[in-house]
Amino acid sequence: MARDRSASKLLRSYLEREDLTLDELVESADQLLRELVPSQSRYKVTERPDARTIRYYVTQKLLPKPVSYEGGRARYSGAHLARLLMIKKLQAEHHTLERIARVLEQATDEDVLRELFPSTKRSRPAPTKRVRPELLVSATPTEAPEMIQRHALGQGASLDVPERVLNTPKLRAELADQLESLARSLRETPVQEPEGDSP
């Protein structure tokens, strides 16, 4: 936990910067990766990013282009560093570069920091009533709080269902039909495996 806090503090100190050279980006990433990311277990994946790997990530749009060029040398920002750490973390969790690109495309800098430092996430509110272990109950921040049952589905997925849907036969039947349709689609849609991982 203390290690996470020191790494978080160090990374946050870089976030305001927009003048990192490629060498500084490599050095900073190397230092932080030792604290934040487990060793890569796949032989195709570089454990520590080098200049070539970073350039490759930019061409693949995993990282944004440099923020500027000074004296013919590219300059990077703290956001580049955070996203570079996120790429290596997700690779260590066996995500493909294609999937990582989709995640990063919509992620803000704060999203990236929350992913890198999960201990800083807000804790879930305590259950407000007794439920089966696989259901979590929380109130949504609406004017009149509505009770939600969260169904853990596995693989990190969950389904939040308002109690009024569960208690209204017509709404419940509509939800069941939609879930059956989704299940059919998931079973029938072929998953395209990426051709292979690069750095």
trRosetta pair geometry for C-beta under 8 A, 3 or more apart (Angstrom, degrees):
i j d omega theta_ij theta_ji phi_ij phi_ji
1 4 5.6 -49 -152 31 30 113
1 5 6.6 29 150 -19 62 103
1 119 6.1 -178 -126 -168 82 167
2 5 5.5 -51 -151 34 35 113
2 6 6.5 32 152 -17 67 102
3 6 6.0 -54 -148 36 31 106
3 7 6.3 28 153 -14 65 108
3 35 5.7 -160 170 -160 104 108
4 7 5.8 -59 -147 41 29 109
4 8 5.9 33 154 -23 66 109
4 35 7.9 169 -88 155 40 108
4 36 7.9 95 -117 -104 68 78
4 117 5.5 127 -179 -135 108 95
4 119 5.5 80 118 33 164 134
4 120 7.9 -162 147 -34 123 93
5 8 5.5 -52 -143 36 30 114
5 9 6.2 32 155 -21 64 105
6 9 5.6 -50 -146 35 32 112
6 10 6.3 33 153 -19 64 105
6 35 7.6 -106 84 -159 97 159
7 10 5.7 -54 -147 37 31 112
7 11 6.2 29 155 -17 66 106
7 32 5.8 114 -154 -144 101 84
7 35 4.4 -170 -81 111 131 139
7 36 5.5 161 173 -62 156 99
7 117 7.5 177 90 -86 103 109
8 11 5.9 -56 -146 39 28 108
8 12 6.2 28 155 -19 64 108
8 113 7.3 83 -141 -164 94 101
8 116 7.7 152 -99 108 80 108
8 117 4.8 43 -89 -86 118 155
8 120 6.8 121 -121 -46 155 139
9 12 5.8 -55 -146 37 28 111
9 13 6.6 34 152 -26 62 102
10 13 5.7 -53 -156 27 31 114
10 14 7.2 26 149 -15 61 103
10 31 7.7 -109 153 119 150 119
10 32 6.5 -168 100 -93 125 102
11 14 5.7 -58 -160 33 39 110
11 15 6.9 55 145 -43 68 95
11 32 6.1 81 -74 -124 99 145
11 78 7.4 123 177 -170 64 106
11 81 6.9 -168 -143 118 85 119
11 82 6.2 97 -178 -91 119 87
11 85 7.3 -53 -116 0 134 162
11 113 7.3 166 113 -116 132 94
11 116 7.2 -44 72 117 178 155
12 15 5.4 -33 -152 2 42 122
12 113 7.7 54 -80 -124 88 136
13 16 7.6 -56 -177 24 34 99
14 17 5.3 -58 -165 24 56 120
14 20 7.3 29 -161 -64 106 134
14 28 6.2 105 -101 -169 151 150
14 78 3.8 152 129 -119 75 103
14 81 5.2 -26 130 52 145 157
14 82 7.8 172 90 -44 114 85
15 77 7.9 32 -161 158 40 91
15 78 3.7 -161 -107 118 25 148
15 79 6.8 68 -143 -58 73 62
15 82 6.8 32 -97 -38 91 128
15 109 6.8 104 -145 -180 119 139
16 78 6.3 42 21 -3 29 144
17 20 5.7 81 128 -40 126 93
17 77 6.2 166 98 -151 62 55
17 78 4.9 106 46 -44 82 97
18 67 4.9 -80 -166 90 102 162
18 68 7.1 66 150 9 104 111
18 75 6.5 60 148 139 64 115
18 76 7.8 -130 -158 123 45 24
18 77 4.5 -11 -110 -100 66 93
18 78 7.7 -66 -66 0 52 77
19 70 7.7 10 -141 -1 86 150
19 75 5.3 -38 -135 -159 40 125
20 24 4.4 -136 -160 92 82 120
20 25 4.9 103 141 -62 126 83
20 28 7.0 -60 -140 5 137 143
20 75 6.5 123 57 -167 45 65
20 76 4.4 -50 75 69 104 86
20 77 6.8 172 19 -83 108 10
20 78 7.4 127 -22 -64 131 50
20 80 7.1 -146 61 61 134 125
20 81 6.9 96 -8 -49 174 113
21 24 4.7 96 49 7 75 102
21 25 7.0 -134 94 -6 40 87
21 73 6.0 -13 -132 153 98 130
21 74 7.6 111 -149 80 53 63
21 75 6.8 -43 -87 -108 46 61
21 76 7.6 42 154 19 3 92
22 25 5.6 -52 -150 34 33 115
22 26 6.5 34 152 -19 65 103
22 51 5.1 58 155 -123 126 101
22 54 6.5 171 -150 80 96 148
22 73 7.3 -124 -1 -174 99 96
22 74 5.9 61 -51 68 102 105
22 76 7.0 98 -86 -12 51 123
23 26 5.7 -53 -150 35 33 112
23 27 6.3 31 153 -17 66 108
23 51 7.4 -20 -77 -75 56 115
24 27 5.6 -54 -143 40 33 112
24 28 6.0 31 159 -18 68 109
24 76 7.9 -169 77 52 97 107
25 28 6.0 -54 -141 38 25 108
25 29 6.2 26 159 -18 61 110
25 54 6.4 91 114 -121 132 160
25 76 4.9 28 -74 58 136 149
25 80 6.2 -38 -130 113 130 123
25 81 6.1 -144 -140 -83 79 86
25 84 7.0 119 176 -15 103 164
26 29 6.0 -60 -148 38 25 110
26 30 6.3 28 155 -22 62 108
26 48 7.9 75 -170 156 83 98
26 49 6.5 -132 -123 101 75 81
26 50 6.0 32 -131 -138 129 40
26 51 6.0 -52 -60 -59 137 68
26 54 6.9 -108 -75 -26 86 138
27 30 5.7 -57 -151 33 28 113
27 31 6.5 26 155 -18 64 106
28 31 5.8 -55 -151 35 31 111
28 32 6.3 17 158 -8 66 111
28 81 5.5 -39 109 -129 130 132
29 32 6.1 -65 -145 45 29 102
29 33 5.8 33 159 -28 68 111
29 48 7.2 139 113 -162 101 78
29 49 5.5 -25 118 48 153 110
29 81 6.1 -151 -72 -144 83 80
29 84 5.1 -62 -108 117 132 133
29 85 6.3 -159 -136 -68 83 77
29 88 7.5 124 -178 -10 112 146
30 33 5.9 -53 -139 31 24 113
30 34 7.0 33 158 -26 57 100
30 48 5.0 37 -109 -155 88 126
30 49 7.9 -134 -63 49 74 67
31 34 6.4 -57 -168 20 28 112
31 35 7.7 5 148 -1 59 106
32 35 6.0 -67 -161 42 43 103
32 36 5.6 7 158 2 80 123
32 81 7.5 89 22 172 152 108
32 85 5.7 -51 112 -99 127 131
33 36 6.0 -74 -126 52 29 93
33 37 4.8 -37 -156 37 75 115
33 47 7.8 138 146 156 142 73
33 48 6.2 170 70 -111 155 79
33 85 6.5 -157 -80 -123 76 83
33 88 5.8 -29 -120 108 120 157
36 85 6.0 18 88 -169 152 120
36 89 6.6 -60 137 -82 105 114
36 116 6.1 -14 -160 -168 137 97
37 85 6.9 -162 -38 -165 124 77
37 88 5.1 -1 -137 120 174 105
37 89 4.8 -125 -104 -89 108 68
37 92 5.2 165 -175 -15 98 153
38 41 8.0 -4 123 -32 110 97
38 92 5.1 145 63 179 83 138
39 47 6.2 -19 -153 -131 72 123
39 92 7.3 138 92 -128 21 116
40 45 4.5 -137 -171 97 142 114
40 46 7.3 102 21 103 165 19
40 47 4.6 -146 19 -97 112 71
40 88 7.5 -88 -66 -163 110 86
40 91 6.3 -14 -115 122 111 108
40 92 5.6 -107 -95 -97 61 77
41 92 7.4 89 3 -149 83 66
42 45 4.6 65 76 7 101 111
42 91 7.6 -111 39 169 122 91
42 94 7.1 120 -39 -108 129 78
42 197 7.1 44 128 59 145 152
44 196 7.1 -129 -157 177 161 94
44 197 4.9 121 113 79 132 104
44 198 7.5 -86 164 -115 108 15
45 91 5.1 162 -151 168 144 127
45 92 8.0 -173 124 -73 152 51
45 197 6.2 -24 -71 132 87 140
45 199 7.2 103 -142 -159 46 36
46 49 6.2 104 103 -94 125 45
46 50 7.0 -95 175 4 153 89
46 53 5.4 -108 51 -87 152 147
46 199 4.8 6 -2 -152 118 89
47 88 7.9 68 -175 -152 37 118
49 53 4.2 -135 -149 90 80 133
49 54 5.5 93 160 -56 123 83
49 57 7.6 -19 -139 -17 137 136
49 84 6.0 -98 24 -172 160 116
49 87 7.9 59 -63 83 137 124
49 88 6.7 -115 -32 -66 105 122
49 199 7.6 102 -122 157 77 115
50 53 5.2 98 48 9 62 103
50 54 7.2 -123 101 -5 32 91
51 54 5.8 -56 -149 36 32 111
51 55 6.4 32 154 -19 66 105
52 55 5.9 -56 -151 36 30 110
52 56 6.4 33 150 -21 64 106
52 199 7.2 150 112 -42 92 172
53 56 5.5 -54 -151 34 33 115
53 57 6.5 34 151 -21 66 102
53 199 4.2 -133 -119 147 93 140
54 57 5.6 -50 -149 33 34 112
54 58 6.7 36 150 -20 64 101
54 63 6.8 -20 -164 29 72 162
54 84 6.8 -16 -112 -113 96 129
55 58 5.7 -52 -154 32 35 113
55 59 6.6 31 151 -16 66 104
56 59 5.8 -56 -150 38 33 108
56 60 6.2 20 155 -9 67 112
56 198 6.5 -131 169 127 142 127
56 199 5.4 94 66 53 155 122
57 60 5.8 -63 -143 47 30 105
57 62 4.1 -79 -164 68 86 115
57 63 4.3 59 124 1 109 109
57 84 7.2 123 90 -109 170 82
57 87 6.5 -37 -127 -105 139 173
57 199 7.8 -94 -48 96 85 103
58 61 7.6 33 179 -76 32 29
58 62 7.6 -79 -61 53 22 73
58 63 4.9 -51 -80 76 63 101
58 64 7.4 -10 -129 108 83 19
58 65 6.0 89 -164 -102 113 49
58 66 7.5 -7 -123 -32 148 71
60 97 6.6 -21 154 163 153 130
60 101 6.8 -106 144 -88 98 130
60 198 7.8 177 -63 61 151 132
61 101 6.3 66 93 -146 89 117
61 105 7.9 33 139 -91 110 94
62 83 7.5 164 148 153 73 114
62 87 5.8 66 165 -101 128 135
62 97 6.5 -68 -77 -164 136 96
62 100 6.3 23 -133 112 113 110
62 101 5.3 -87 -92 -93 75 83
62 104 6.2 78 -158 51 61 157
63 80 5.7 56 -163 -142 117 85
63 83 5.7 147 -110 104 78 128
63 84 6.4 19 -91 -72 128 81
63 87 7.6 -59 -56 -35 94 144
64 67 8.0 51 110 -67 118 69
64 79 7.4 14 27 109 126 117
64 80 6.8 -108 51 -89 87 87
64 83 7.7 97 2 38 83 164
66 69 6.5 85 102 -67 136 72
66 74 3.7 -134 -80 -166 163 104
66 75 5.7 111 -180 57 112 44
66 76 5.6 -81 -125 -76 80 66
66 80 7.9 5 -110 -76 53 153
67 75 5.7 -63 61 98 89 90
67 76 6.6 122 5 -131 94 24
67 77 5.0 76 -33 -39 138 105
67 80 7.9 -122 -26 -31 99 123
68 74 7.8 148 88 -156 39 50
68 75 4.7 -6 66 49 83 119
69 72 6.4 2 171 -130 110 15
69 73 6.6 157 -159 72 70 29
69 74 5.7 -37 -102 -96 77 48
69 75 6.7 -172 -91 5 24 87
70 73 5.9 -32 69 62 68 85
70 75 5.6 48 2 -40 106 124
76 80 4.1 -75 -177 47 111 159
76 81 7.2 119 132 -42 119 78
77 80 5.2 120 57 -2 63 95
77 81 7.6 -119 109 1 47 86
78 81 5.3 -49 -155 33 44 116
78 82 6.4 45 149 -20 72 101
79 82 5.7 -49 -145 36 36 111
79 83 6.3 31 157 -14 66 108
79 109 5.3 -81 -115 -98 99 114
79 112 7.9 115 -152 40 72 156
80 83 6.0 -62 -148 42 27 106
80 84 6.1 32 153 -25 65 108
81 84 5.6 -55 -147 33 29 114
81 85 6.5 29 155 -17 63 104
82 85 5.8 -56 -154 35 31 111
82 86 6.4 32 149 -21 64 107
82 109 6.2 76 76 -148 159 82
82 112 4.7 97 146 123 114 137
82 113 6.4 -43 -150 -67 134 74
82 116 6.9 -111 -158 -23 84 150
83 86 5.3 -50 -146 35 37 116
83 87 6.5 45 152 -25 65 98
83 104 5.9 80 -149 -141 110 127
83 107 7.9 148 -109 86 96 125
83 112 6.0 -71 -82 -125 61 152
84 87 5.7 -47 -152 28 32 113
84 88 6.8 25 153 -11 63 105
85 88 6.0 -59 -151 40 33 106
85 89 6.2 34 151 -22 67 108
85 112 7.9 106 70 170 97 110
85 116 5.8 37 118 -111 123 132
86 89 5.6 -53 -144 36 31 113
86 90 6.2 26 159 -14 66 107
86 100 7.8 151 127 -160 89 106
86 103 8.0 -146 154 112 122 121
86 104 6.7 137 105 -91 134 106
86 107 7.6 -169 173 107 167 164
86 112 5.0 -84 -58 -148 144 98
86 115 6.0 58 -125 91 107 130
86 116 6.2 -89 -82 -64 79 100
87 90 6.1 -62 -149 40 26 104
87 91 6.2 27 153 -19 64 109
87 97 7.9 24 -156 -122 105 78
87 100 5.6 82 -128 173 72 145
87 104 7.4 -6 -74 -59 86 143
88 91 5.5 -51 -143 37 33 114
88 92 6.4 38 154 -23 64 103
89 92 5.8 -54 -154 32 30 112
89 93 6.8 19 149 -9 63 107
89 115 7.2 150 94 137 147 102
89 116 6.4 -165 -33 -108 162 72
90 93 5.5 -58 -150 43 38 108
90 95 4.2 -42 165 44 96 133
90 99 7.6 -150 164 100 130 100
90 100 4.8 145 98 -104 145 108
90 103 6.9 174 -106 53 160 155
91 94 7.5 49 -178 -78 36 18
91 95 6.4 -89 -83 57 34 77
91 97 7.7 14 -90 -73 103 70
91 100 7.1 -16 -57 -62 76 149
91 197 7.7 120 -137 -160 106 143
95 99 4.7 -115 -175 84 99 125
95 100 5.3 119 119 -58 120 88
95 103 7.7 0 169 -7 156 141
96 99 4.8 95 56 9 80 99
96 100 6.9 -143 97 -5 42 89
96 194 4.7 150 -166 7 150 145
96 197 6.1 -138 -138 -85 74 98
97 100 5.4 -54 -143 39 35 114
97 101 6.2 44 155 -27 66 101
97 194 7.3 146 47 -165 80 168
97 197 5.9 135 -12 -134 104 80
97 198 6.6 -19 -15 42 157 81
98 101 5.8 -51 -153 29 28 113
98 102 7.0 27 150 -17 60 102
98 194 5.0 -177 -3 -85 132 130
99 102 5.7 -53 -156 33 37 111
99 103 6.5 36 149 -19 67 104
100 103 5.6 -54 -150 36 35 113
100 104 6.1 26 156 -13 69 110
101 104 6.0 -60 -142 43 28 105
101 105 6.2 44 155 -40 63 103
102 105 5.7 -44 -149 16 28 120
102 106 7.7 -2 165 4 57 101
103 106 7.3 -89 -173 44 27 86
103 107 6.1 25 150 -35 69 122
104 107 5.2 -60 -134 29 37 118
104 112 7.7 41 -122 -88 81 110
107 111 4.1 -138 -157 90 84 133
107 112 5.4 98 148 -56 128 82
107 115 7.6 -34 -143 -9 141 138
108 111 4.7 107 48 0 69 101
108 112 7.2 -130 96 -4 42 85
109 112 5.6 -53 -154 34 35 114
109 113 6.5 34 150 -18 67 104
110 113 5.6 -51 -147 37 36 111
110 114 6.3 38 154 -20 67 103
111 114 5.8 -55 -149 36 30 111
111 115 6.4 29 152 -18 64 107
112 115 5.8 -57 -151 37 31 111
112 116 6.3 26 153 -16 66 109
113 116 5.7 -57 -144 40 32 109
113 117 6.1 -18 170 27 69 107
113 120 7.4 -37 141 68 94 145
114 117 6.8 -78 -133 63 22 73
114 118 7.0 59 167 -102 62 47
114 120 6.5 -121 -119 81 62 101
114 121 5.7 80 -161 -82 101 88
115 118 7.1 4 -152 -69 26 81
117 120 4.6 35 119 4 110 115
118 121 5.5 -23 -169 -7 58 117
124 136 6.8 -25 162 -180 149 140
124 138 6.4 -99 -174 -78 94 137
125 128 7.7 8 128 -44 116 93
125 138 5.0 121 52 -131 110 100
125 139 7.0 -32 69 26 161 82
127 130 7.4 87 131 -92 134 28
127 131 6.4 -137 -157 18 138 105
127 136 6.6 -122 -88 -155 100 61
127 137 4.9 78 -144 49 83 97
127 138 7.7 -81 -106 -67 50 61
128 137 5.5 -106 36 116 82 122
128 138 7.6 125 -7 -112 105 29
128 139 6.9 55 -24 -40 147 98
128 147 7.2 -120 66 -118 131 105
129 137 5.9 -13 43 64 81 170
129 147 7.8 6 14 -142 124 139
131 135 4.2 -94 150 86 129 114
131 136 7.3 177 73 -95 141 15
131 137 5.5 141 -16 -29 144 114
131 149 6.8 175 -142 -129 152 102
132 135 5.0 75 60 12 81 105
134 151 6.5 28 139 -147 97 64
134 152 5.3 -120 -163 40 79 99
135 149 4.9 -25 -162 -167 116 100
135 150 6.5 138 -162 65 55 53
135 151 6.1 -21 -103 -90 75 61
135 152 8.0 -142 -80 1 29 81
136 149 7.4 136 66 -163 41 49
136 150 4.0 -19 58 55 94 115
136 152 7.4 73 -9 -41 104 96
137 147 6.2 -14 -162 -166 106 95
137 148 6.7 153 -149 76 54 56
137 149 6.0 -24 -94 -101 77 59
137 150 7.3 -158 -70 12 27 84
138 148 5.7 -24 64 59 69 107
138 150 6.9 22 13 -21 101 120
139 145 3.8 -6 -166 -168 123 125
139 146 7.1 133 -152 57 69 36
139 147 6.6 -44 -98 -96 68 49
139 148 7.2 149 -114 11 19 94
140 145 6.5 160 55 -148 56 67
140 146 5.4 -9 35 53 110 89
140 148 5.7 86 -39 -32 98 129
140 162 7.9 -46 -6 -97 135 97
141 145 7.6 -20 -108 -104 25 86
142 145 6.3 148 55 -100 80 35
142 146 5.9 19 38 -1 135 98
146 162 5.3 -16 149 -139 127 110
146 163 7.1 -163 173 29 82 89
146 164 6.9 -56 -156 -7 117 112
147 162 7.2 109 80 -158 53 61
147 163 4.3 17 83 -10 104 130
148 160 5.0 -3 -179 -170 124 100
148 161 6.9 143 -160 69 70 33
148 162 5.8 -45 -101 -95 71 51
148 163 7.2 -124 -87 -24 22 78
149 160 7.4 155 78 -153 40 51
149 161 5.2 -23 62 63 90 89
149 163 6.4 97 -19 -76 100 75
149 166 6.7 29 20 -31 135 149
150 158 5.2 9 -177 169 99 129
150 159 7.2 154 -156 77 52 41
150 160 5.2 -21 -99 -97 76 73
150 161 8.0 164 -88 18 28 68
151 158 6.3 159 78 -164 47 72
151 159 4.5 -13 57 58 103 95
151 160 7.9 -169 18 -75 71 26
151 161 6.7 25 -8 1 110 112
152 157 8.0 123 -166 89 50 53
152 158 5.3 -36 -106 -106 47 95
153 157 4.3 -40 67 95 118 99
153 158 5.9 -180 7 -100 89 32
153 159 6.0 75 -43 -14 120 96
154 157 6.6 -1 70 45 45 90
159 179 8.0 25 -131 -107 159 120
161 165 5.4 -110 -178 70 91 129
161 166 5.9 90 133 -48 121 102
161 175 6.9 71 -130 -159 119 158
162 165 4.9 99 68 -2 82 100
162 166 7.5 -158 100 0 47 85
163 166 5.3 -57 -151 41 44 111
163 167 5.8 28 155 -11 76 113
164 167 5.8 -63 -138 48 30 103
164 168 5.9 20 162 -15 68 116
164 171 7.1 22 126 66 75 164
165 168 6.2 -63 -135 40 24 101
165 171 4.4 -119 -137 135 65 124
165 172 6.1 131 158 -76 67 61
165 175 5.7 77 171 -40 124 144
166 172 5.9 74 -134 -96 30 110
167 172 7.7 157 29 -51 13 121
168 171 4.1 49 86 23 114 113
168 172 6.1 169 80 -18 55 88
169 172 5.6 -60 -141 38 26 114
169 173 6.3 27 160 -20 65 106
170 173 5.9 -55 -150 34 28 109
170 174 6.5 28 152 -18 63 105
171 174 5.6 -53 -148 36 34 112
171 175 6.3 35 153 -20 66 104
172 175 5.8 -53 -150 35 30 112
172 176 6.4 34 151 -21 63 105
173 176 5.6 -51 -149 34 33 114
173 177 6.5 35 152 -20 64 103
174 177 5.7 -53 -152 34 32 112
174 178 6.4 31 151 -18 65 106
175 178 5.6 -56 -149 38 33 111
175 179 6.2 31 154 -19 67 107
176 179 5.8 -56 -146 37 30 110
176 180 6.4 32 154 -20 64 104
177 180 5.8 -54 -149 34 30 112
177 181 6.4 31 152 -19 63 105
178 181 5.6 -53 -150 36 32 113
178 182 6.4 33 151 -19 65 105
179 182 5.5 -50 -146 36 35 113
179 183 6.3 37 153 -21 66 103
180 183 5.6 -52 -146 35 32 112
180 184 6.4 35 153 -20 64 103
181 184 5.8 -52 -150 34 31 112
181 185 6.4 31 152 -19 64 107
182 185 5.6 -56 -149 37 32 113
182 186 6.3 32 153 -20 66 105
183 186 5.7 -53 -147 36 31 112
183 187 6.4 27 155 -16 64 107
184 187 5.9 -61 -150 39 29 108
184 188 5.9 9 161 -7 68 117
185 188 6.1 -66 -135 45 25 99
185 189 5.7 18 171 -19 67 115
186 189 6.6 -50 -125 34 19 103
194 197 7.0 74 103 -64 133 62
